Amino acid sequence: MKKGLLLGLMSGTSADGLSMALCRRGWRKLEVLKFANYLYSAALQTRIIAAKGLRAPELSALSFELGRLWAGMARRFCRANRVPYRDIKVIGSHGQTVWHAPGVNGHTLQIGEAAFLAEETGRPVVCDFRPADMAAGGEGAPLIPFMDDFLFGVGAPAALQNIGGIGNISFTGKGVRTFGFDTGPGNSLMDTAIAELSGGEFQYDRDGAWAAAGVPDVKKVYSLLKAPFFRRRPPKSLDRSEYTLAFIKRNFGGLFNARRSRDLLATLNFFTAASISLAFRRFAPRGTRELIVSGGGALNPALMDNLAALLLPSGVRVRSIAELGIHPLAKEPACFALLADLALQGRPNSCPSATGARGPRVLGKLIRR
């Protein structure tokens, strides 16, 4: 490998682990050379999800704990892939979102002290990407549309859907002014439900097996899609706290038991797919005939089948970003590698048409050892 490599880190709203991607950038090209996903323990995942309720001392301690953990994972990743630190130009770390509240007087918080990455590697680290966009009047999310424009902005119109804890979509392509927004639940409701119903034995619905074995309550899903958020025009974004165990019990209480657990997972799976389909049908630019899916949801066959079935009448092809040579879990960390590289050069790395900011900004804060 040559010098000038970029390393990106992402710990998403599912809080199930850290994804890491080693990249090389070219003109409108970002090649993912190596990728790994390091799972958290169930206990750590639970603590992260509950972090929004912590007092300042405990939240500070968790931020430093994650920083140390990620620095160790970066060391493990680089050793496993025989990448000397000196070959890395810059590291981009999104951090762990514990709170995101856009809008008037909005605020956001990502933890995971990045100084530990800089101390471990000796390389510059860019972190805390959202606040600069919010200071410029934006939602601070989604940030992925910038990468989608970078990779797909000169091709045929396409939709790029990431399904992490929350779903977010981008529309881009030749003749399209790139924009994007959060679509609704991603994996968060499904992950929360299966962890609760299995007593912590399972953290997610592997291969969508539970959902595939159940029958969705379609009528309930379409009633939930009448909520104001789904009808609002973009820009718009969500926090994971919108979709909690309390939300499931309040809206799907009749399904929340061992006897109907498969039906519950089928319903939550369909809810995610239907929210994405609604977003596509309402806001896709004319001529958009492809939905490219990334994130953990791309690894859920039941979810992908639901998406394909819902969008089939519109003549839309649904496929995984894996078909384009990028692991579905590698896209987000790769994005923050790209954003960090541009931030290091002092170049704008935001997509104001997606966030609603007043204009392009250089997102991220730089740490050097």
N, C-alpha and C positions, 0 to 999 in steps of 0.2 A: 504494500500500500504506500501511496505517496503522502507527502505532507499536505496541509490544507484541508484536512478532514473536519467534518462537523459532527458533533454529538448532540442528540436531542433526548430529553427526558420528559415523560408525561405520566402523571398519576391522576387518573380521571375521577369523575364523580361517582363511579361505582366503588372506588376506594378498595379495589381488590388486588392491586399490585402496581409495580412501576414498569413501564415500557421504555425501552432504550433503543435508539436507532443511530447507526453510524452512517453518515451520508457524504456524498461528493456532489457539488453543485456545478452545473453548466448553464448555458443559455436556455432558459425555460425548461430546464431539466434538473431533477433532483434524484440521484441514484442512491437507493438504500443498499449499502454494502453488507451490513450486518444488523441483526435485530435479535433482541431477547426480551422476554417478559418475566419479571421476578415477582412471584406471588407473595402477598402479605399473609400473615397468620390470620385466622378468623378473629382472634382477640384484637389484633391491631386494626383490622378493618372496622370492627364494631366501634372502637375508640375514635377512629377518624370520622365515621359517620355521625357520631354523637358530639364531635368537637365544637359544633356551633353553640352548645350549651355550657362549655367550659368557662371557668373564671380565668382572668388574665394570666396568673402564674402557671396554671395547668396548660393553657393554650400555648404559652411561650415554651414550656418544657416539651410539649409535643412537636412544636416546630423544630426545635433543636434535635430532638430524637430522630425525626424524619430526615433532617439534613445529614446527620451522621450515618444513618442507614443508607441513604442514597449515595453518599460518597463511597461507602463500602461496596455497594452494588456496581458503581462505576469502575472501581478498582477490579472487581471480579470480572466485569464485562471486558475490560481492556486486556486483562491477562488472558482470558479465555480466547480472545480473538487476536492476540499478539499485536496489539496496537500500542506503541509507545506514546506516552502522554505528549511528548514533543511534536508528534505528528498531528495533533488536534489543534485546529485553528481557534475554535471557540466552542463553548458548551451552552446550550439553551435549555433551561429548566422552567417548565410552566408552573411548578409548585402544586400543592394540594388545595383546591378550593374548599373552604369551610363556610363561606358566605358570599353570596352574590345578589345584590339588590340594586338593579339599574333604575333609571328614572330620575326625576327631580330630586336633588340632594341624595343621589344614589351612592352606594359604597360597595366595596368588594374586598375580600381578603383571601390571599393564597399563602399558605405556610409551607415550611420545609426549607430551613435556612441554607441558602445557596453558598454561603461563605465556606462551608465544609467541602463543597465540590472544588472550589478554587484552591483551598488549602491542600487538598489531596492531590490534585492534578497539576497545579501550577499554571493552569490555563485560564484565560478570561471566561467568565460565566455571565450570561445575561438571564435575568429572571424578572418576575413581577411585571408581566406584559400588559395587564388590563388597565391599570389606573390612568395611564397617559391618554388612552382613548376616552375614558370616562371624564377626565378633566376637560376634554375637548367637546363634551356634550354627547358622547357616544354611549352605547350600552356596555362597552367593554367586552362584548361577545356577540356573535361567535368570531373567533380569530382565524379559523381554518379557511374561510373564503379567500384570504390573500394567497394561500398556497394553491388553492384550486384555480385561481386566475393565473398564477405563475405557470402551472402545469398544463392547463386545458383552455386558457383564454384565447388561443388563436385557432382552436379546432372547431368542429361542429358543436352547436349548442348542446350542453349536457347538464345534468343535475348530479351533484355529488352529495350523498347522504352519509353522514357519520352517525353510527348508533353506539354510543357509549352509555353512560348512566342517563344522560339526556340526549335526545336526537337533535341534530342540526343539519341543515341543507344549504347548499350553495348552487347558484345558477350562473353559468359562465359560458363562454364560447365566442366565436367571431360574431360581431354585431350585437353582443349582449353586454350591457353594463353590469358587471359582476355584482351580485348581491347575495345575501344569505341571512338565515335566522334560525332560531331554535324551533323545532317542530312539535315538541311535547316529550312524553316519556320515551326513554330509550330502553335500556335494560334494567333500570333502577327498580321499577315495580316488580318485575319478574324475579330479580335477584332477592329483593326483600321478602317476597312471598315464599319462595322456596326455602330460604334460610330459616324463616320462622316455622314453616310447616314441617321441616325435616329436623327441627331442633338443633340446627347448625351443622348437620351432617353434610349438606350440600350448600354451596354458595351461589350456584347458578344452575340453570336448566341445561345440562350438557346435551348438545345436539338437538335441543328443543324437544326432547323425548316426552317430558310431561305434557307440554302443550299439544304435541301431536296426538296424544292419547285422550285428549279431552274435547269437549264441545263448547265453543265460545258463546257467551251471551251477547250476541250481536246487537240486540235492541238496546242493552245497557250501554254498550260502547258508543253507539251513535247518539245516545242522549248526553253522554259526557262530552262529546265533540261539539256540543252547542255552547260550551263554556266560552266566555268572552275572549280568552287568550287565543283560541283557535280561529276566531273570526277577525281578530285584530290584524291590521296590515303591518308588515315589517317596516323598520327594524324592531325586533323583539327578542328577548332572551329569558331564560328560566334558571332557577337554582334547583338543585336536587331536592331541597327541602319542600318543594311543591309536591313531591311524590314520595310519601312515607308510608310506614305501616298503618298509621292512623288514616291516611287517605284510602288505603285498601279496605280496611275494616268499615269505614264509613260508606264506601260506595259498592263494595262487593262482599258485605258481611254474610250474605246467604251462601256464598261459595267458599267462605273461609273456614273449612274443616277438612279433616283427613279424607272423608268420603267423597268430597267434591273437589279435591285439590287439583286434579288434572283439568277439570273444567275451569277452575280459577286461572291456572297458568295459560290455558288456551285463550281465555278472555283477555288477560293482560297482554299476551302476545299479539292478539288481534287489535287491541287498543293502540299499541305502538305502531303496527303496520297501517292501521286506518288513519292515524294522525299524520303519518308521513304521506300517505296517498292524498289526503285532503290538502295538505300543504302544496303538494305537487300540482294537483288539479286547479287550485285557486291561483297560484302565483307563477307557474312555469312559463317562461317566454315562449312565444309561438315557435314551433319547429323543434322543441326539445323532445327527443325520442329515446333518451337513455338515462337511466338512474344507476349510478355507480356507487356501491355500498362499501363502507369501511367500518372499522370498529368491531367490538365483540359481537354485535348483532349480525354481522356478515358471516359469522361462524355458526349461526343458529338456522338450520335448514327449515324449520317450521316458520320462522319469521320471514325468511327469504321467499318461501312458497306463498305466504299470505300477501307479501308485497307484490309478487309477480301476478297473483290472481286479481288483486285489486286494481292494478295498473294495466292489465291486459286489455280491457275495453278501450283504453286511451291509446293503444298501440305502442306502449312504452316498454323497452327492453330493460330488465333488471339484472344486473350482474355484480359480482364481487370485484373489488379493486385488485384482488389476487390475480385476476386474469390479465392485469396490466403489469404484473411483476412486483407489486408492493404488497407485503403481508398486511391483512386488514388491521392488525394491531400496531403496525409500524407507521401508519400515516400521521397520527397526531404527534408522536415524538419527532418524526422527520420534519413536520411543520415548524416545530420550535427550534430545530437546528437551523432551518432556513431563516426564520425571523431573527435568530441570534446573529447569524452571519451578517445580515443587513444592518442590524442595530450596531454592530461593532464598527461598521463603516460609516455610521451616521446617516444611513439611507432610510427613507420611509418604508415601513413594513406593515402598514395597516390597510384595511379595506373599509373606508368610511361609508361606502354605499351599503355595506352590510351592517354596520354598527350604528349609523346615524351621526357619527362625529362630524365636526365642522370641516374637516379636511384630513389629508394624510398626515400621519404622525410617526415618529420614531418610537416604537414601543419597546419597553424593557429597561431595566436598570443594570448597569455594568459593575461587576465585581472583579477586581484583580488581586492577586496575592502580593 
